[in-house]
Amino acid sequence: MTTPSIAERSSSSVPPLDTPIALSIGRFAERFTYDDIPAAVRARACDLMLDALGVAFASSTMPFARTVRDGVHALGGAAECAVIGDAGRLPLRDAVLLNGMLIHGLDYDDTHLDGAVHPTASALPCALAMSERVDASGRDLLAAYVLGVETVTRVSMASRFGFHHHGFHPTGISAHFSCSVQAGWLLGLDAHQLAMAQGITGSTAAASQEFLSEGAWNKRMHPGWAGVAGITAAYLAQNGFIGPTRPYEGRFGLFKSHLHERESEVDYDAMISGLGQRWELVPTAVKPYPICHFIHAPADAALALARAHDVAPDDIARIRVRLPPGGIPIVAEPADRKLAPQSSYDAQFSAPFVIAACLVLRRFGLPELEENVRRDGRILELARKVTCEPDPETRFPKYYSGGVVIDMRDGRTLTHHEPVNRGAGDRALTSDEIADKFLANGRMCMSPAQARRVRDVVVDVERFRAREVAHLLATAATPR
């Protein structure tokens, strides 16, 4: 099942004038059912949920997770909903916030490349907690998740990467709207109420990328905070709260207020085109590395060169990393933070560090984000030889292509380019590869047998009640 890139479709920079976009989305969601989802899409949805849950379990073992848990639990309130990997329950919106931070906390979760958005990090926490709240079936849990992915990807695709250019994190913008639709659907809202919910979240959608300047943690909270906003909006709309009808295309709508002069480039039609016929969930890419997706292809290229030519770091004179042009400000700037990352987040968004680590260690996984690796003199010295440049062969935005050119001291030049980043397109990870990634992450906090039990339930989620699934996810981990 192939999906055309937004760049390959005809665009419409003029918003529809007859029916508000939020109402069109609301009408689609009001009619949407589990049976509308093709079997192949449902199977892919289970794979993506499994991948995200594995990342959440791995996150739960990290030092940042304790800080996050303590902060969220300090808010107090009724113990209503499950937390992944933690038997301590939380109020509805707090559980969504924490689960979103766990799924997105290691930046190892999936990415919809054409939308530059992390769909599951917002769609799954919202669907899980709301389904638990209303005692939904596993079928409805899965359907709510799919509805969230289809909405968040389309809102972000419409921006044509404009959010990044203005310092916004697309997931933390677009997911406010999709979570309002998910939550509203599970509450049984009608099309008008669903449109009102989207209108309400037009006043909450903001997610600064200033974290990139100093490795701050804000990005971790963006997907879960979108769930908090979306759920709030859905309950307000259910009870008659009035929101604007044109939160996307209006005079002060999302794209005019966030993109300014680039609003003329917005593809408004992308938000409603193909709903229920073209499934954006399917091409969503699963990450093989816990790093920014812009660096995946260069990382694979560096590893390929190191293994094929037995490259010794001391023999390297210069390294040029080729990236999609739009990714350079994210993974190569500011230079001082990228050359000597002060945190794991710094490292995940540093092309010089990641490529140097791949060449020195010939691997890159979660252990390579630890402080001892970030302080490794061999890696830091090699990182100073790295420069980043636009990839002349890029296939962006359909794929996050990239490559590495290594100039050796003996005069040789070694080059490797990956036109399709692993995890996407015809290089998508298989169901078995995703299951293996889940099991590896899950074993960081549970027994192999328990990890397999979680896997078996998630890939067959339709057979269970949402509350059964939530309970298993909360209690599967070994108590810390």
C-alpha positions as CSV (number, residue, x, y, z in Angstrom):
1,M,0.0,0.0,0.0
2,T,1.7,3.2,-1.2
3,T,1.0,6.8,-0.3
4,P,1.9,9.7,-2.5
5,S,4.1,12.4,-0.9
6,I,2.4,15.7,-0.2
7,A,5.0,17.1,-2.7
8,E,3.7,14.8,-5.3
9,R,0.0,15.8,-4.9
10,S,-1.5,18.9,-6.3
11,S,-1.8,21.5,-3.5
12,S,-4.5,23.9,-2.7
13,S,-3.3,27.0,-1.0
14,V,-6.8,28.4,-0.9
15,P,-8.9,26.9,2.0
16,P,-12.3,25.5,1.2
17,L,-14.9,28.3,1.6
18,D,-18.1,26.3,1.9
19,T,-17.6,23.8,4.7
20,P,-15.2,24.5,7.6
21,I,-12.4,22.0,7.7
22,A,-13.1,21.2,11.4
23,L,-16.7,20.3,10.5
24,S,-15.5,18.1,7.6
25,I,-13.2,16.2,10.0
26,G,-16.1,16.1,12.5
27,R,-18.4,14.5,10.0
28,F,-15.9,11.9,9.0
29,A,-15.2,11.1,12.7
30,E,-18.9,10.9,13.6
31,R,-19.4,8.1,10.9
32,F,-16.1,6.4,11.6
33,T,-16.1,2.8,12.9
34,Y,-13.7,0.0,13.5
35,D,-15.2,-1.9,10.5
36,D,-14.1,1.0,8.2
37,I,-10.4,0.1,8.8
38,P,-8.9,-2.4,6.4
39,A,-7.4,-5.5,8.0
40,A,-3.9,-4.6,6.8
41,V,-4.2,-1.2,8.4
42,R,-5.4,-2.7,11.7
43,A,-2.4,-5.1,11.7
44,R,0.0,-2.2,11.0
45,A,-1.7,-0.2,13.8
46,C,-1.0,-3.0,16.3
47,D,2.7,-3.0,15.2
48,L,3.0,0.7,15.8
49,M,1.3,0.5,19.2
50,L,3.6,-2.3,20.2
51,D,6.7,-0.3,19.2
52,A,5.5,2.7,21.2
53,L,4.8,0.6,24.3
54,G,8.3,-0.9,24.1
55,V,9.8,2.5,24.1
56,A,7.6,3.6,27.0
57,F,8.8,0.6,29.0
58,A,12.4,1.4,28.3
59,S,11.8,5.0,29.2
60,S,10.3,4.0,32.5
61,T,13.8,2.7,33.6
62,M,15.5,6.0,32.8
63,P,16.4,8.7,35.4
64,F,14.2,11.3,33.7
65,A,11.2,9.1,34.2
66,R,11.4,9.3,38.0
67,T,11.5,13.0,37.8
68,V,8.5,13.0,35.5
69,R,6.6,10.5,37.6
70,D,7.2,12.5,40.8
71,G,6.1,15.7,39.3
72,V,2.9,14.3,37.8
73,H,2.0,12.4,40.9
74,A,2.5,15.5,43.0
75,L,-0.5,17.0,41.3
76,G,-2.7,14.7,43.3
77,G,-6.2,13.7,42.4
78,A,-8.3,10.5,42.0
79,A,-6.5,7.4,40.9
80,E,-8.4,6.7,37.7
81,C,-6.2,5.5,34.8
82,A,-3.3,3.3,34.2
83,V,0.3,4.4,33.7
84,I,2.6,2.3,31.4
85,G,5.1,0.3,33.5
86,D,3.8,1.7,36.8
87,A,1.1,0.3,39.1
88,G,0.4,3.8,40.5
89,R,-2.7,5.1,38.9
90,L,-3.4,8.8,38.0
91,P,-6.3,11.1,37.1
92,L,-7.3,10.8,33.4
93,R,-5.4,13.7,32.0
94,D,-2.3,13.2,34.1
95,A,-2.1,9.6,33.0
96,V,-2.2,10.8,29.4
97,L,0.5,13.3,30.1
98,L,2.8,10.8,31.7
99,N,2.2,8.1,29.2
100,G,2.9,10.5,26.4
101,M,6.2,11.5,28.0
102,L,7.2,7.9,28.4
103,I,6.5,7.0,24.7
104,H,8.3,10.1,23.4
105,G,10.9,10.4,26.1
106,L,13.7,8.6,24.3
107,D,12.8,9.9,20.8
108,Y,12.7,6.3,19.7
109,D,9.1,6.4,18.7
110,D,7.6,6.4,15.2
111,T,7.6,9.3,12.7
112,H,5.3,10.1,9.8
113,L,7.9,11.5,7.5
114,D,5.6,13.5,5.2
115,G,4.2,15.3,8.2
116,A,7.4,15.4,10.3
117,V,5.2,14.3,13.2
118,H,5.3,11.6,15.9
119,P,1.7,10.2,15.6
120,T,1.7,7.4,18.1
121,A,3.1,9.4,21.0
122,S,-0.1,11.4,21.1
123,A,-2.6,9.0,19.6
124,L,-2.0,6.0,21.8
125,P,-1.9,7.7,25.3
126,C,-5.2,9.5,24.5
127,A,-6.9,6.4,23.1
128,L,-5.7,4.2,25.9
129,A,-6.8,6.4,28.8
130,M,-10.1,7.5,27.3
131,S,-10.9,3.9,26.3
132,E,-10.2,2.9,29.9
133,R,-12.3,5.7,31.2
134,V,-15.4,4.8,29.1
135,D,-14.8,1.0,29.4
136,A,-14.4,0.7,25.6
137,S,-13.7,-2.5,23.8
138,G,-10.3,-3.3,22.3
139,R,-11.8,-2.7,18.9
140,D,-12.8,0.8,19.9
141,L,-9.4,1.4,21.5
142,L,-7.7,0.4,18.2
143,A,-10.2,2.5,16.2
144,A,-9.6,5.6,18.3
145,Y,-5.9,5.2,17.9
146,V,-6.2,4.9,14.1
147,L,-8.5,8.0,14.1
148,G,-5.9,9.9,16.0
149,V,-3.1,8.9,13.7
150,E,-5.0,9.8,10.6
151,T,-5.9,13.2,12.0
152,V,-2.6,14.3,13.4
153,T,-0.6,13.3,10.3
154,R,-3.0,15.3,8.0
155,V,-2.9,18.5,10.1
156,S,0.9,18.4,10.2
157,M,1.2,17.5,6.5
158,A,-0.8,20.5,5.6
159,S,1.9,22.8,7.1
160,R,4.5,21.6,4.5
161,F,7.1,21.6,7.2
162,G,6.3,25.2,8.0
163,F,6.0,24.6,11.8
164,H,9.7,23.8,12.1
165,H,10.7,26.9,10.2
166,H,9.0,29.1,12.8
167,G,10.3,27.3,15.8
168,F,7.4,25.0,16.6
169,H,7.5,21.2,17.2
170,P,4.8,19.8,14.8
171,T,3.7,17.0,17.2
172,G,3.0,19.5,19.9
173,I,0.9,21.6,17.6
174,S,-1.1,19.1,15.4
175,A,-1.8,16.6,18.1
176,H,-4.0,19.0,20.1
177,F,-6.6,18.8,17.3
178,S,-6.3,15.1,16.8
179,C,-6.6,14.3,20.5
180,S,-9.8,16.3,20.6
181,V,-11.2,14.3,17.8
182,Q,-10.2,10.9,19.4
183,A,-11.6,11.8,22.8
184,G,-14.7,13.2,21.3
185,W,-15.3,10.1,19.2
186,L,-15.0,7.9,22.3
187,L,-17.5,10.2,24.1
188,G,-19.9,9.8,21.2
189,L,-19.9,13.5,20.1
190,D,-21.7,14.5,17.0
191,A,-20.1,16.3,14.1
192,H,-20.9,19.8,15.4
193,Q,-19.5,19.0,18.8
194,L,-16.3,17.5,17.3
195,A,-15.9,20.7,15.3
196,M,-16.3,22.7,18.5
197,A,-13.7,20.6,20.2
198,Q,-11.2,21.3,17.4
199,G,-12.0,24.9,17.7
200,I,-11.3,25.0,21.4
201,T,-7.9,23.4,21.0
202,G,-7.0,26.1,18.5
203,S,-6.3,28.2,21.6
204,T,-4.0,25.6,23.2
205,A,-1.8,24.4,20.3
206,A,1.7,25.6,20.9
207,A,5.0,23.8,21.3
208,S,8.3,25.7,21.3
209,Q,11.5,24.1,19.9
210,E,13.7,26.2,22.2
211,F,14.6,23.0,23.9
212,L,17.0,22.4,21.0
213,S,19.2,25.3,22.1
214,E,20.2,23.6,25.4
215,G,19.0,20.0,25.5
216,A,15.9,20.8,27.6
217,W,13.2,18.3,28.3
218,N,10.1,20.2,26.9
219,K,9.8,18.0,23.8
220,R,9.1,15.0,25.9
221,M,5.8,16.5,27.2
222,H,4.4,17.8,23.9
223,P,2.5,14.7,22.9
224,G,0.9,14.1,26.3
225,W,0.1,17.7,26.8
226,A,-1.7,17.6,23.5
227,G,-3.8,14.8,25.0
228,V,-4.6,16.9,28.1
229,A,-5.8,19.7,25.8
230,G,-7.7,17.5,23.5
231,I,-9.6,15.7,26.2
232,T,-10.4,18.9,28.0
233,A,-11.7,20.3,24.7
234,A,-13.9,17.2,24.1
235,Y,-15.5,17.4,27.5
236,L,-16.1,21.1,27.1
237,A,-17.7,20.6,23.7
238,Q,-19.8,17.8,25.0
239,N,-21.3,20.2,27.5
240,G,-22.0,23.0,25.1
241,F,-18.8,25.1,25.2
242,I,-18.6,27.2,22.0
243,G,-15.4,27.2,20.0
244,P,-14.6,28.9,16.7
245,T,-15.7,27.0,13.6
246,R,-12.6,27.7,11.5
247,P,-9.6,27.0,13.8
248,Y,-7.5,26.0,10.8
249,E,-8.3,28.3,7.9
250,G,-9.8,31.3,9.8
251,R,-8.5,34.9,9.8
252,F,-6.5,34.1,13.0
253,G,-6.5,30.3,12.5
254,L,-3.7,27.8,13.1
255,F,-1.7,28.4,10.0
256,K,-2.0,32.1,9.7
257,S,-1.0,32.6,13.3
258,H,1.8,30.1,13.3
259,L,3.3,30.3,9.8
260,H,2.8,34.0,8.9
261,E,4.1,34.5,5.3
262,R,4.4,30.7,4.8
263,E,0.7,30.3,5.2
264,S,0.4,30.7,1.4
265,E,2.2,27.3,1.1
266,V,-0.3,25.4,3.3
267,D,-2.1,22.5,1.6
268,Y,-5.5,22.8,3.3
269,D,-6.9,20.0,1.2
270,A,-4.4,17.6,2.9
271,M,-6.4,17.6,6.1
272,I,-9.5,16.0,4.5
273,S,-8.3,14.5,1.3
274,G,-8.5,10.7,1.3
275,L,-9.9,10.3,4.8
276,G,-11.0,6.8,5.1
277,Q,-9.5,5.8,1.8
278,R,-5.8,6.6,2.0
279,W,-4.4,5.5,5.3
280,E,-1.5,7.7,6.5
281,L,-0.9,5.3,9.3
282,V,0.6,2.7,6.9
283,P,3.8,4.6,5.8
284,T,4.6,5.8,9.3
285,A,8.2,4.9,9.9
286,V,9.5,2.9,12.9
287,K,12.9,4.0,14.2
288,P,15.8,1.6,14.2
289,Y,17.9,4.1,16.2
290,P,17.0,6.3,19.3
291,I,17.9,9.5,17.5
292,C,16.3,12.3,15.4
293,H,15.0,10.8,12.2
294,F,17.0,13.2,10.1
295,I,20.2,11.4,11.2
296,H,19.1,7.8,10.5
297,A,20.3,7.6,6.9
298,P,23.7,9.1,7.7
299,A,24.1,6.8,10.7
300,D,23.5,3.8,8.5
301,A,25.9,5.2,5.9
302,A,28.6,5.7,8.5
303,L,28.2,2.2,9.9
304,A,28.3,0.8,6.3
305,L,31.6,2.6,5.6
306,A,33.2,1.7,8.9
307,R,32.4,-2.0,8.4
308,A,33.2,-2.2,4.7
309,H,36.6,-0.4,4.9
310,D,37.6,-1.1,8.5
311,V,37.9,2.7,9.0
312,A,40.1,3.7,11.9
313,P,39.1,7.0,13.4
314,D,42.7,8.3,13.6
315,D,43.0,7.9,9.9
316,I,40.1,10.2,9.1
317,A,40.9,13.8,8.0
318,R,37.3,15.1,7.5
319,I,33.7,14.0,7.5
320,R,30.9,15.5,5.6
321,V,27.4,14.5,6.7
322,R,24.7,15.1,4.0
323,L,21.2,15.8,5.3
324,P,17.9,17.1,4.1
325,P,18.3,20.9,4.1
326,G,15.5,21.4,6.6
327,G,17.1,19.1,9.1
328,I,20.4,21.0,9.3
329,P,19.2,23.6,11.9
330,I,17.8,20.8,14.0
331,V,20.7,18.4,14.1
332,A,23.7,20.7,13.3
333,E,23.0,23.9,15.1
334,P,24.0,25.5,17.5
335,A,27.4,24.0,16.7
336,D,28.9,24.1,20.2
337,R,26.0,22.0,21.7
338,K,26.2,19.5,18.8
339,L,30.0,19.0,19.1
340,A,29.9,18.4,22.9
341,P,26.4,17.2,23.9
342,Q,25.6,17.9,27.5
343,S,22.7,15.6,27.8
344,S,21.2,12.5,26.1
345,Y,18.8,14.9,24.3
346,D,21.6,16.9,23.0
347,A,23.2,13.7,21.7
348,Q,20.1,12.5,20.0
349,F,19.8,15.7,18.0
350,S,23.5,16.0,17.2
351,A,24.6,14.7,13.7
352,P,28.4,15.2,14.6
353,F,28.1,13.2,17.8
354,V,26.0,10.4,16.3
355,I,28.2,9.9,13.2
356,A,31.4,10.0,15.3
357,A,30.0,7.5,17.7
358,C,28.9,5.2,14.8
359,L,32.5,5.3,13.4
360,V,34.2,4.8,16.7
361,L,31.9,2.2,18.3
362,R,30.3,0.7,15.1
363,R,26.9,0.7,16.7
364,F,24.3,3.1,18.1
365,G,21.6,2.3,20.6
366,L,20.3,3.4,23.9
367,P,23.6,2.7,25.7
368,E,25.4,5.1,23.4
369,L,23.4,8.0,24.9
370,E,24.8,7.4,28.4
371,E,27.2,9.9,29.9
372,N,30.3,7.8,29.6
373,V,29.8,7.7,25.8
374,R,29.0,11.4,25.6
375,R,32.3,12.0,27.4
376,D,34.4,9.6,25.3
377,G,37.4,11.6,24.1
378,R,37.8,9.6,20.9
379,I,34.2,10.4,19.9
380,L,34.4,14.1,20.8
381,E,37.7,14.5,18.9
382,L,36.2,12.9,15.8
383,A,33.0,14.9,16.1
384,R,35.1,18.1,15.6
385,K,36.0,16.8,12.1
386,V,32.3,16.7,11.1
387,T,30.6,19.3,9.0
388,C,27.0,19.1,7.8
389,E,25.8,20.1,4.3
390,P,22.6,19.8,2.2
391,D,22.2,16.4,0.5
392,P,22.3,16.9,-3.3
393,E,20.5,13.6,-3.8
394,T,17.8,14.1,-1.2
395,R,14.4,12.5,-1.7
396,F,13.0,14.6,1.2
397,P,10.2,14.9,2.2
398,K,9.1,11.5,1.0
399,Y,12.2,9.9,2.5
400,Y,14.8,11.3,4.9
401,S,17.7,10.5,2.7
402,G,21.3,11.1,3.7
403,G,24.8,10.0,3.5
404,V,28.4,10.4,4.6
405,V,31.6,11.4,2.8
406,I,34.8,10.6,4.6
407,D,38.1,12.1,3.5
408,M,41.0,9.8,4.7
409,R,44.4,11.0,5.5
410,D,45.9,8.8,2.8
411,G,44.0,10.7,0.1
412,R,41.1,8.3,-0.3
413,T,37.5,9.5,-0.2
414,L,34.8,7.1,1.0
415,T,31.2,7.8,0.2
416,H,27.9,6.1,1.1
417,H,24.4,7.4,0.5
418,E,21.1,6.0,1.7
419,P,18.2,7.3,-0.6
420,V,15.6,5.7,1.6
421,N,16.1,5.8,5.4
422,R,15.8,2.4,7.0
423,G,12.3,2.0,8.6
424,A,10.5,3.7,5.8
425,G,9.2,2.9,2.3
426,D,10.4,-0.5,1.0
427,R,12.9,-0.5,3.9
428,A,10.1,-0.5,6.5
429,L,10.7,-2.7,9.5
430,T,8.8,-5.9,9.4
431,S,6.3,-7.0,12.1
432,D,9.0,-9.5,13.3
433,E,11.6,-6.7,13.5
434,I,9.2,-4.5,15.4
435,A,8.4,-7.3,17.8
436,D,12.1,-7.9,18.3
437,K,12.6,-4.2,19.1
438,F,9.7,-4.3,21.6
439,L,11.1,-7.4,23.3
440,A,14.5,-5.8,23.6
441,N,13.1,-2.7,25.1
442,G,10.6,-4.5,27.3
443,R,13.3,-6.7,28.9
444,M,14.8,-3.6,30.4
445,C,12.0,-3.7,33.0
446,M,10.3,-7.1,32.8
447,S,11.0,-10.8,32.3
448,P,11.1,-12.2,28.8
449,A,8.0,-14.2,29.5
450,Q,6.1,-11.1,30.6
451,A,7.3,-9.1,27.6
452,R,6.0,-11.9,25.3
453,R,2.7,-11.7,27.1
454,V,2.3,-8.0,26.5
455,R,3.3,-8.5,22.9
456,D,0.7,-11.2,22.4
457,V,-2.1,-9.0,23.9
458,V,-1.2,-5.9,21.9
459,V,-1.0,-7.6,18.5
460,D,-4.4,-9.1,19.3
461,V,-5.9,-6.1,21.1
462,E,-9.4,-6.5,19.6
463,R,-10.0,-9.6,21.7
464,F,-9.7,-7.7,25.0
465,R,-11.4,-4.9,26.9
466,A,-9.5,-1.6,27.0
467,R,-9.3,-1.9,30.8
468,E,-7.7,-5.3,30.6
469,V,-5.1,-4.0,28.3
470,A,-4.4,-0.9,30.5
471,H,-4.1,-3.1,33.6
472,L,-1.6,-5.4,31.9
473,L,0.5,-2.5,30.8
474,A,0.6,-1.0,34.3
475,T,1.5,-4.2,36.1
476,A,3.8,-6.0,33.6
477,A,7.0,-4.3,34.7
478,T,9.1,-5.5,37.6
479,P,8.6,-3.1,40.6
480,R,11.5,-0.7,40.9
